[in-house]
Amino acid sequence: VLDEVFKKLEIEIAESKVVINAHGSTRIKAVKSNMIQVFQNLIANAIKFKSPNRQLQIDLSCESREYDWLFIVKDNGIGFD
């Protein structure tokens, strides 16, 4: 999924000089197009609302929970915590 997202956002990623760190991976049962859309929107928003004073960094990770998975997307942009 992330490879497809990175390909779709290739120009925005290159122009913003964003550093993207992806930690961990998993396989889940989900609608692939929906997962692509979610991650594409989150990464595109991070790029759109980046701070002009520092290099944008986006960290992607996932954690196994007892009955599900938690996907975490963090950035150092101007948005909310």
N, CA and C of each residue as an Amber inpcrd file, in Angstrom:
protein
   243
   0.8330000  -1.1910000   0.0000000   0.0000000   0.0000000   0.0000000
   0.8760000   1.2530000   0.0000000   1.8820000   1.2670000   0.8920000
   2.7280000   2.4650000   0.9740000   3.5030000   2.7100000  -0.3100000
   3.9500000   1.6610000  -0.9700000   4.6550000   1.8450000  -2.2430000
   3.7640000   2.5640000  -3.2540000   2.5000000   2.1900000  -3.3020000
   1.5750000   2.8470000  -4.2350000   1.3110000   4.2950000  -3.8270000
   1.2030000   4.5420000  -2.5380000   1.0040000   5.9090000  -2.0540000
   2.2110000   6.7660000  -2.4140000   3.4100000   6.2530000  -2.1600000
   4.6290000   7.0050000  -2.4750000   4.7180000   7.2940000  -3.9690000
   4.2950000   6.3520000  -4.7930000   4.3130000   6.5710000  -6.2400000
   3.3150000   7.6700000  -6.6340000   2.1220000   7.6470000  -6.0430000
   1.1090000   8.6560000  -6.3680000   1.5370000  10.0550000  -5.9180000
   2.3010000  10.1240000  -4.8260000   2.7320000  11.4100000  -4.2750000
   4.1920000  11.7120000  -4.5970000   4.7330000  11.0530000  -5.5870000
   6.1560000  11.1600000  -5.9170000   6.6120000  12.6110000  -6.1010000
   5.8710000  13.3970000  -6.8170000   6.2680000  14.7910000  -7.0830000
   6.2150000  15.6080000  -5.7970000   5.1230000  15.4940000  -5.0410000
   4.9850000  16.2470000  -3.7940000   6.0810000  15.8690000  -2.7960000
   6.3920000  14.5910000  -2.7060000   7.4420000  14.1200000  -1.7970000
   8.7950000  14.6930000  -2.2060000   9.0960000  14.6630000  -3.4900000
  10.3820000  15.1790000  -3.9690000  10.4850000  16.6910000  -3.7680000
   9.4350000  17.4190000  -4.1100000   9.4680000  18.8790000  -4.0000000
   9.5740000  19.3560000  -2.5500000   8.9420000  18.6410000  -1.6340000
   8.9580000  19.0600000  -0.2340000  10.1860000  18.5500000   0.5140000
  10.9460000  17.6640000  -0.1210000  12.1390000  17.0730000   0.4970000
  11.8230000  16.4310000   1.8450000  10.6650000  15.8220000   1.9310000
  10.2160000  15.1730000   3.1530000  11.0260000  13.9000000   3.4100000
  11.2860000  13.6320000   4.6720000  11.9060000  12.3770000   5.0930000
  10.7860000  11.5180000   5.6540000  10.5930000  10.3440000   5.0560000
   9.5340000   9.4380000   5.5060000  10.1840000   8.1810000   6.0570000
   9.8700000   7.8730000   7.3100000  10.3640000   6.6650000   7.9630000
   9.1840000   5.7340000   8.1780000   9.2870000   4.5190000   7.6570000
   8.2360000   3.5200000   7.8540000   8.8150000   2.3950000   8.7070000
   8.1870000   2.1680000   9.8520000   8.6490000   1.1680000  10.8020000
   7.6200000   0.0550000  10.8900000   8.0760000  -1.1720000  10.7200000
   7.1790000  -2.3130000  10.8310000   6.2780000  -2.4410000   9.6250000
   5.7200000  -3.5920000   9.4710000   4.7570000  -3.8310000   8.3950000
   3.9000000  -5.0240000   8.7840000   2.7710000  -5.1240000   8.1530000
   1.8750000  -6.2340000   8.4240000   0.9630000  -6.4390000   7.2270000
   0.3030000  -7.5340000   7.2320000  -0.7300000  -7.8160000   6.2490000
  -2.0540000  -7.8610000   6.9930000  -3.0270000  -7.1500000   6.4630000
  -4.3540000  -7.1540000   7.0630000  -5.3870000  -7.3920000   5.9730000
  -6.5630000  -7.7790000   6.3840000  -7.6700000  -7.8920000   5.4410000
  -8.3810000  -6.5490000   5.4190000  -8.3220000  -5.9030000   4.2740000
  -8.9410000  -4.5870000   4.1170000  -9.1310000  -4.3240000   2.6300000
  -9.9100000  -3.3240000   2.3310000 -10.0750000  -2.8880000   0.9490000
  -8.8500000  -2.0490000   0.6130000  -8.0280000  -2.5550000  -0.3000000
  -6.7500000  -1.9240000  -0.6120000  -6.9220000  -0.4690000  -1.0340000
  -7.8810000  -0.1880000  -1.8780000  -8.0690000   1.1840000  -2.3520000
  -8.4070000   2.1350000  -1.2000000  -9.1380000   1.6420000  -0.2140000
  -9.4530000   2.4790000   0.9500000  -8.1980000   2.7670000   1.7750000
  -7.3680000   1.7650000   1.9690000  -6.1340000   1.9560000   2.7310000
  -5.1980000   2.9220000   2.0050000  -5.1120000   2.8050000   0.6950000
  -4.3010000   3.7320000  -0.0950000  -4.8170000   5.1480000   0.0950000
  -6.1300000   5.3350000   0.0180000  -6.7160000   6.6640000   0.1610000
  -6.4340000   7.2620000   1.5310000  -6.5470000   6.4690000   2.5850000
  -6.2900000   6.9690000   3.9400000  -4.8480000   7.4430000   4.0700000
  -3.8970000   6.5840000   3.7080000  -2.4940000   6.9620000   3.8530000
  -2.1140000   8.0870000   2.9020000  -2.6690000   8.0970000   1.7080000
  -2.3970000   9.1850000   0.7590000  -2.8850000  10.5160000   1.3280000
  -4.0760000  10.5380000   1.9010000  -4.6120000  11.7740000   2.4850000
  -3.7730000  12.2440000   3.6600000  -3.3830000  11.3250000   4.5390000
  -2.5930000  11.7010000   5.7140000  -1.2230000  12.2560000   5.3220000
  -0.5650000  11.6080000   4.3830000   0.7600000  12.0700000   3.9540000
   0.6450000  13.3820000   3.1820000  -0.3470000  13.4960000   2.3080000
  -0.5360000  14.7360000   1.5430000  -0.8490000  15.9070000   2.4720000
  -1.6490000  15.6810000   3.5080000  -1.9440000  16.7410000   4.4710000
  -0.7030000  17.1520000   5.2440000   0.1190000  16.1950000   5.6150000
   1.3610000  16.5140000   6.3220000   2.2550000  17.3810000   5.4380000
   2.3210000  17.0590000   4.1640000   3.1300000  17.8530000   3.2290000
   2.5340000  19.2510000   3.0700000   1.2300000  19.3240000   2.9520000
   0.5540000  20.6100000   2.7580000   0.7360000  21.5410000   3.9590000
   0.7250000  20.9830000   5.1590000   0.7950000  21.7870000   6.3790000
   2.1440000  21.6690000   7.0810000   3.2080000  21.6010000   6.2870000
   4.5500000  21.5010000   6.8630000   5.0020000  22.8560000   7.3850000
   5.9130000  22.8070000   8.3300000   6.4730000  24.0370000   8.8870000
   7.5060000  24.5980000   7.9160000   7.5110000  25.9080000   7.6960000
   8.5130000  26.4950000   6.8020000   9.8970000  26.5820000   7.4520000
   9.9640000  26.3170000   8.7640000  11.2140000  26.4980000   9.5050000
  12.0230000  25.2240000   9.7240000  11.5120000  24.0800000   9.3100000
  12.2450000  22.8280000   9.5140000  11.8790000  21.8170000   8.4340000
  12.7820000  20.8600000   8.2310000  12.5320000  19.8150000   7.2500000
  11.4010000  18.9210000   7.7540000  10.4780000  18.6240000   6.8700000
   9.3490000  17.7750000   7.2260000   9.8070000  16.3370000   7.4130000
   9.3250000  15.7380000   8.4970000   9.5790000  14.3310000   8.7530000
   8.2550000  13.6610000   9.0790000   8.0060000  12.5360000   8.4360000
   6.7910000  11.7620000   8.6740000   7.2090000  10.3720000   9.1240000
   6.6570000   9.9190000  10.2360000   6.9360000   8.5860000  10.7580000
   5.6670000   7.7480000  10.6780000   5.7820000   6.5920000  10.0580000
   4.6690000   5.6580000   9.9070000   5.0250000   4.3770000  10.6520000
   4.0910000   3.8760000  11.4360000   4.3390000   2.6240000  12.1450000
   3.0240000   1.9220000  12.4170000   3.1210000   0.6980000  12.8980000
   1.9310000  -0.0570000  13.2630000   2.2510000  -0.9050000  14.4850000
   1.2190000  -1.1540000  15.2730000   1.3580000  -1.9650000  16.4760000
   0.2480000  -3.0030000  16.5000000   0.6290000  -4.2140000  16.8330000
  -0.3550000  -5.2690000  16.9910000  -1.0520000  -5.1000000  18.3300000
  -2.3610000  -5.1510000  18.3050000  -3.1610000  -5.0940000  19.5250000
  -3.7880000  -6.4740000  19.7350000  -4.4980000  -6.6350000  20.8030000
  -5.0810000  -7.9440000  21.1000000  -6.0210000  -8.4180000  19.9850000
  -6.8650000  -7.5070000  19.4920000  -7.8540000  -7.9050000  18.4840000
  -7.7590000  -7.1190000  17.1890000  -6.7950000  -6.2030000  17.1020000
  -6.7090000  -5.3800000  15.9080000  -5.3060000  -4.8000000  15.7720000
  -5.1600000  -3.8760000  14.8450000  -3.8880000  -3.1960000  14.6010000
  -4.0750000  -1.7050000  14.7760000  -3.0460000  -1.0490000  15.2790000
  -3.0420000   0.4020000  15.4030000  -2.0230000   0.9440000  14.4130000
  -2.4670000   1.8040000  13.5050000  -1.5740000   2.4370000  12.5440000
  -1.3170000   3.8600000  13.0190000  -0.0480000   4.2430000  13.0570000
   0.3620000   5.5410000  13.6080000   1.0420000   6.3540000  12.5170000
   0.5860000   7.5880000  12.3450000   1.1780000   8.5170000  11.3980000
   1.5070000   9.7890000  12.1780000   2.7960000  10.1130000  12.2760000
   3.2310000  11.3080000  13.0100000   4.0320000  12.1820000  12.0650000
   3.9220000  13.4890000  12.2480000   4.7550000  14.4180000  11.4790000
   5.1140000  15.5950000  12.3610000   6.0590000  16.3870000  11.9210000
   6.4890000  17.5670000  12.6810000   6.0140000  18.8620000  12.0200000
   4.8280000  18.8090000  11.4360000   4.2590000  19.9660000  10.7570000
   3.6210000  20.9460000  11.7200000   2.8120000  21.8380000  11.1850000
   2.1930000  22.9020000  11.9760000   0.8570000  22.5060000  12.5670000
   0.4080000  21.2880000  12.2950000  -0.9150000  20.8440000  12.7440000
  -0.9790000  20.5900000  14.2310000  -1.9640000  19.8220000  14.6210000
  -2.2090000  19.5360000  16.0270000  -1.4030000  18.3220000  16.4730000
  -1.2330000  18.1490000  17.8010000  -0.5060000  16.9950000  18.3520000
  -1.2620000  15.7160000  18.0810000
